[in-house]
C-alpha cells in the first residue's frame, strides 16, 4: 500500500487542540457529560448499561444499536447498517475495499483530507471544486464532465466540512440520479445531518446502491464514543466491508455501543439541544465579524456547525492563525489544512466552529488581540 501523507488536520491538532486555551475551530457540537447522557436512557438502555459484560461484540454492531440507526432512515433496515469505530475507519475501509487500481473516483473539494488521500492511494481521482464565488454550490454538470468509463465512485460531503454548504434539493436529486444511471457508487458523508433547518434526503434513502456515512461525533456531539456507521441497501457491499473490518477493529467497544444506543433513542432531544447551541452562537459570531468587516467576510453555514470565513488582512490567513493561537491562545484552522492535490482551493479562508457552548470569552480574546495589533 502506498504511504499516506501526513494528515494535516490531525497533525495541527496534535500541536494545538489540547494546549490552546480557546478552541474556535471545533468540528463537533458541545458534548454531554456521561451523567447527562445516562439521564436520557430509557429502562432498557439503563438496564443494558448497568448489566453490561465487557466481552467482544458483534462485528456489524449491537443489533439494538443497528435497529436504532436504521430508524434514522426512511428506507434502511437493521441489516443495511454496519458500525465502525468512528467515521474515519468507515472512510478508510470503504475506499480501500470498493476501489481497485484500475478504477477512477471523483471527489469534491475542499474536503476532509481522508476523502481524497485514501482513494488517491488506490486509483486515479479527479477533483471537482465547490466555488466560493457561487456560494459553494454543487455543480452536477462539472461532476458529470469528470466521469470516465471506469468511474467507480463519487464521494461527497454535505453539510460540507469545512464550508457548511448544502446543495439545492434539485442538484442533490440530479447527482443521485446521475450516479444511478451510470452504475456509480455515491459515497455520501452525512456526519453533520441533523443540525440543518431543512435536511436533504439521505443518499441511501434515494438509491439502493448509495452509501450514507454517519457518526455520533459531529451533530450528536459525542466523539468520545467512537461509533460511526454506513447505511447501504446493497448488502453485498456491507459483506465486503464487514470482512475488511476483521482486519482493523474487528468490533466496537461494548460500552460505546450502549451509550450510542441511549443517545440515538433520545436523538430528538439531543439534536434539538445542539441546534439550539448553534442558533445561540450565530448572532455572537455575526456581531464579532460585523465589527471587523474590513478584515473578514463571514457567511453562516447552510447546515452543520462549521463554516469557512474569508480573511482579508494583508498578512494572510496562515500568519493570522499562527500568531492568534501563539499570542492569544485562540485556535483556528488555516486554509492550508484544506489544500488539495486535486483542485485549486482558496488560500484566504479558515475553518470556524460554531457548536461549542459559550464562545464569548474566546471572541473577546480574539477581539483584544486584533485591537492590540491596530495599536502596534
ZAVEXPA-944354 format. One record per residue (C-alpha): x, y, z; residue number from 0. Coordinates in steps of 0.05 Angstrom, whole numbers, plus 5000, padded with zeros to 4 digits. Layout:
N
xx; yy; zz; mikol
X; Y; Z; NUM
...
***
This chain:
376
xx; yy; zz; mikol
5000; 5000; 5000; 0
5027; 5069; 4983; 1
5048; 5111; 5043; 2
4994; 5160; 5061; 3
5014; 5233; 5071; 4
5011; 5265; 5140; 5
4940; 5281; 5160; 6
4948; 5356; 5163; 7
4888; 5369; 5207; 8
4907; 5317; 5259; 9
4980; 5338; 5258; 10
4958; 5410; 5271; 11
4910; 5388; 5325; 12
4964; 5346; 5358; 13
5003; 5410; 5368; 14
4946; 5456; 5390; 15
4879; 5422; 5405; 16
4892; 5409; 5478; 17
4941; 5465; 5492; 18
4905; 5524; 5462; 19
4861; 5560; 5512; 20
4804; 5573; 5463; 21
4781; 5521; 5412; 22
4743; 5562; 5360; 23
4751; 5512; 5303; 24
4719; 5450; 5334; 25
4681; 5408; 5284; 26
4634; 5378; 5336; 27
4578; 5405; 5380; 28
4589; 5414; 5455; 29
4589; 5345; 5485; 30
4546; 5318; 5541; 31
4574; 5294; 5607; 32
4564; 5219; 5617; 33
4515; 5232; 5674; 34
4471; 5275; 5629; 35
4471; 5223; 5574; 36
4453; 5167; 5623; 37
4396; 5211; 5649; 38
4365; 5206; 5579; 39
4365; 5130; 5580; 40
4300; 5091; 5575; 41
4291; 5030; 5620; 42
4322; 4982; 5570; 43
4382; 5027; 5558; 44
4396; 5035; 5632; 45
4390; 4960; 5644; 46
4438; 4947; 5586; 47
4488; 4996; 5616; 48
4484; 4970; 5686; 49
4489; 4897; 5667; 50
4540; 4906; 5611; 51
4590; 4850; 5603; 52
4657; 4873; 5576; 53
4666; 4819; 5524; 54
4674; 4821; 5449; 55
4615; 4850; 5409; 56
4586; 4834; 5341; 57
4628; 4859; 5282; 58
4567; 4891; 5250; 59
4546; 4925; 5314; 60
4499; 4913; 5371; 61
4432; 4891; 5339; 62
4392; 4941; 5381; 63
4441; 4996; 5360; 64
4434; 4979; 5286; 65
4359; 4979; 5296; 66
4362; 5049; 5326; 67
4408; 5073; 5270; 68
4362; 5044; 5217; 69
4304; 5083; 5248; 70
4340; 5148; 5228; 71
4330; 5130; 5154; 72
4266; 5123; 5114; 73
4286; 5061; 5074; 74
4340; 5025; 5114; 75
4332; 4963; 5156; 76
4379; 4940; 5212; 77
4413; 4892; 5163; 78
4431; 4953; 5120; 79
4475; 4981; 5175; 80
4548; 4966; 5191; 81
4581; 5000; 5250; 82
4653; 5024; 5254; 83
4700; 5057; 5304; 84
4683; 5128; 5283; 85
4674; 5154; 5213; 86
4748; 5152; 5194; 87
4751; 5076; 5197; 88
4690; 5072; 5151; 89
4721; 5121; 5101; 90
4787; 5083; 5101; 91
4757; 5014; 5092; 92
4705; 5036; 5041; 93
4756; 5069; 4996; 94
4807; 5013; 5004; 95
4755; 4958; 4994; 96
4710; 4985; 4939; 97
4763; 5016; 4894; 98
4814; 4979; 4852; 99
4877; 5007; 4818; 100
4842; 5005; 4750; 101
4783; 5047; 4776; 102
4771; 5122; 4777; 103
4737; 5164; 4831; 104
4710; 5235; 4835; 105
4717; 5274; 4899; 106
4691; 5343; 4918; 107
4738; 5396; 4946; 108
4751; 5427; 4995; 109
4742; 5367; 5039; 110
4762; 5325; 5098; 111
4831; 5303; 5076; 112
4819; 5228; 5080; 113
4764; 5235; 5028; 114
4817; 5247; 4975; 115
4882; 5219; 5002; 116
4855; 5149; 5014; 117
4825; 5139; 4944; 118
4887; 5171; 4915; 119
4927; 5115; 4948; 120
4887; 5065; 4907; 121
4869; 5094; 4839; 122
4863; 5156; 4795; 123
4820; 5211; 4825; 124
4790; 5274; 4796; 125
4770; 5333; 4839; 126
4710; 5378; 4829; 127
4714; 5442; 4869; 128
4658; 5477; 4905; 129
4666; 5550; 4885; 130
4664; 5605; 4939; 131
4641; 5656; 4888; 132
4579; 5613; 4875; 133
4561; 5602; 4948; 134
4598; 5535; 4948; 135
4543; 5508; 4903; 136
4544; 5435; 4879; 137
4558; 5435; 4804; 138
4528; 5370; 4780; 139
4548; 5386; 4708; 140
4621; 5390; 4730; 141
4616; 5322; 4763; 142
4584; 5293; 4701; 143
4640; 5321; 4658; 144
4692; 5290; 4705; 145
4663; 5219; 4698; 146
4700; 5167; 4658; 147
4680; 5098; 4633; 148
4717; 5068; 4693; 149
4690; 5116; 4746; 150
4670; 5072; 4805; 151
4654; 5121; 4860; 152
4634; 5194; 4872; 153
4649; 5220; 4942; 154
4613; 5280; 4971; 155
4602; 5311; 5040; 156
4540; 5351; 5058; 157
4532; 5392; 5101; 158
4602; 5404; 5077; 159
4664; 5407; 5120; 160
4694; 5459; 5121; 161
4645; 5505; 5084; 162
4579; 5488; 5116; 163
4547; 5486; 5046; 164
4486; 5446; 5026; 165
4464; 5434; 4954; 166
4395; 5451; 4930; 167
4346; 5393; 4932; 168
4345; 5394; 4855; 169
4421; 5389; 4850; 170
4422; 5334; 4902; 171
4369; 5293; 4866; 172
4406; 5303; 4800; 173
4471; 5277; 4830; 174
4437; 5215; 4858; 175
4404; 5200; 4791; 176
4469; 5212; 4753; 177
4505; 5161; 4795; 178
4449; 5110; 4790; 179
4444; 5118; 4715; 180
4519; 5107; 4706; 181
4524; 5050; 4756; 182
4569; 5091; 4801; 183
4570; 5085; 4877; 184
4553; 5150; 4911; 185
4591; 5155; 4977; 186
4555; 5208; 5018; 187
4587; 5234; 5082; 188
4528; 5259; 5123; 189
4560; 5267; 5191; 190
4531; 5337; 5202; 191
4460; 5318; 5185; 192
4411; 5338; 5239; 193
4438; 5408; 5251; 194
4407; 5439; 5189; 195
4338; 5470; 5186; 196
4318; 5434; 5122; 197
4357; 5369; 5116; 198
4364; 5335; 5049; 199
4341; 5263; 5039; 200
4397; 5216; 5058; 201
4432; 5183; 4999; 202
4414; 5112; 5019; 203
4341; 5131; 5022; 204
4344; 5155; 4950; 205
4386; 5099; 4920; 206
4393; 5025; 4932; 207
4468; 5028; 4918; 208
4488; 5093; 4952; 209
4527; 5092; 5017; 210
4509; 5140; 5073; 211
4562; 5153; 5126; 212
4546; 5180; 5195; 213
4576; 5182; 5264; 214
4560; 5201; 5336; 215
4616; 5252; 5336; 216
4591; 5314; 5299; 217
4516; 5330; 5302; 218
4507; 5288; 5364; 219
4568; 5317; 5398; 220
4593; 5250; 5425; 221
4661; 5239; 5392; 222
4689; 5202; 5452; 223
4643; 5143; 5437; 224
4679; 5128; 5371; 225
4617; 5100; 5340; 226
4604; 5111; 5266; 227
4567; 5072; 5212; 228
4549; 5064; 5140; 229
4480; 5051; 5113; 230
4473; 5016; 5046; 231
4417; 4974; 5018; 232
4465; 4935; 4975; 233
4483; 4882; 5026; 234
4538; 4852; 4984; 235
4575; 4918; 4997; 236
4565; 4911; 5071; 237
4590; 4839; 5069; 238
4655; 4863; 5037; 239
4663; 4919; 5087; 240
4650; 4872; 5145; 241
4706; 4826; 5122; 242
4752; 4886; 5116; 243
4735; 4907; 5187; 244
4760; 4840; 5211; 245
4830; 4867; 5196; 246
4822; 4932; 5234; 247
4779; 4940; 5297; 248
4741; 4873; 5289; 249
4686; 4901; 5333; 250
4666; 4963; 5371; 251
4672; 4976; 5445; 252
4612; 4950; 5483; 253
4604; 5010; 5529; 254
4606; 5057; 5470; 255
4552; 5017; 5433; 256
4505; 5020; 5493; 257
4517; 5095; 5503; 258
4506; 5107; 5428; 259
4441; 5067; 5433; 260
4418; 5111; 5491; 261
4435; 5174; 5452; 262
4400; 5152; 5388; 263
4337; 5135; 5426; 264
4340; 5206; 5453; 265
4362; 5235; 5387; 266
4306; 5286; 5381; 267
4324; 5318; 5448; 268
4399; 5316; 5435; 269
4394; 5346; 5365; 270
4345; 5400; 5389; 271
4395; 5418; 5444; 272
4453; 5420; 5394; 273
4415; 5461; 5342; 274
4400; 5509; 5399; 275
4474; 5518; 5415; 276
4490; 5535; 5342; 277
4430; 5582; 5338; 278
4451; 5619; 5401; 279
4523; 5625; 5376; 280
4508; 5651; 5307; 281
4489; 5722; 5328; 282
4552; 5726; 5372; 283
4596; 5709; 5313; 284
4556; 5754; 5267; 285
4566; 5813; 5314; 286
4640; 5798; 5320; 287
4653; 5795; 5245; 288
4608; 5856; 5235; 289
4656; 5896; 5279; 290
4714; 5875; 5235; 291
4682; 5877; 5167; 292
4746; 5904; 5136; 293
4783; 5841; 5158; 294
4733; 5785; 5148; 295
4677; 5761; 5104; 296
4630; 5716; 5143; 297
4570; 5676; 5119; 298
4532; 5630; 5164; 299
4532; 5556; 5143; 300
4473; 5525; 5108; 301
4479; 5467; 5156; 302
4527; 5435; 5205; 303
4568; 5471; 5257; 304
4629; 5493; 5216; 305
4638; 5547; 5164; 306
4695; 5577; 5123; 307
4702; 5653; 5131; 308
4750; 5694; 5089; 309
4807; 5733; 5119; 310
4824; 5798; 5083; 311
4884; 5822; 5123; 312
4949; 5837; 5087; 313
4988; 5788; 5129; 314
4949; 5729; 5102; 315
4908; 5676; 5137; 316
4966; 5629; 5153; 317
5004; 5683; 5192; 318
4939; 5707; 5225; 319
4921; 5637; 5250; 320
4991; 5622; 5275; 321
5000; 5687; 5312; 322
4930; 5685; 5341; 323
4940; 5617; 5373; 324
5011; 5632; 5396; 325
4995; 5701; 5425; 326
4923; 5696; 5447; 327
4910; 5621; 5452; 328
4853; 5622; 5401; 329
4855; 5562; 5355; 330
4831; 5566; 5282; 331
4847; 5521; 5222; 332
4880; 5559; 5165; 333
4867; 5545; 5091; 334
4930; 5504; 5083; 335
4897; 5448; 5123; 336
4846; 5442; 5067; 337
4894; 5446; 5008; 338
4880; 5394; 4955; 339
4923; 5354; 4906; 340
4862; 5351; 4860; 341
4840; 5423; 4851; 342
4857; 5494; 4869; 343
4827; 5513; 4936; 344
4821; 5581; 4969; 345
4882; 5606; 5007; 346
4848; 5661; 5046; 347
4799; 5621; 5088; 348
4797; 5590; 5157; 349
4752; 5539; 5189; 350
4708; 5564; 5245; 351
4669; 5520; 5293; 352
4600; 5545; 5317; 353
4579; 5487; 5361; 354
4615; 5496; 5427; 355
4579; 5530; 5484; 356
4599; 5598; 5510; 357
4646; 5626; 5456; 358
4642; 5697; 5486; 359
4708; 5692; 5523; 360
4744; 5666; 5461; 361
4715; 5721; 5418; 362
4735; 5773; 5469; 363
4807; 5746; 5469; 364
4807; 5748; 5393; 365
4780; 5819; 5393; 366
4832; 5842; 5444; 367
4887; 5813; 5401; 368
4860; 5848; 5339; 369
4856; 5915; 5376; 370
4928; 5908; 5401; 371
4951; 5895; 5331; 372
4919; 5960; 5309; 373
4959; 5998; 5360; 374
5026; 5964; 5345; 375
***
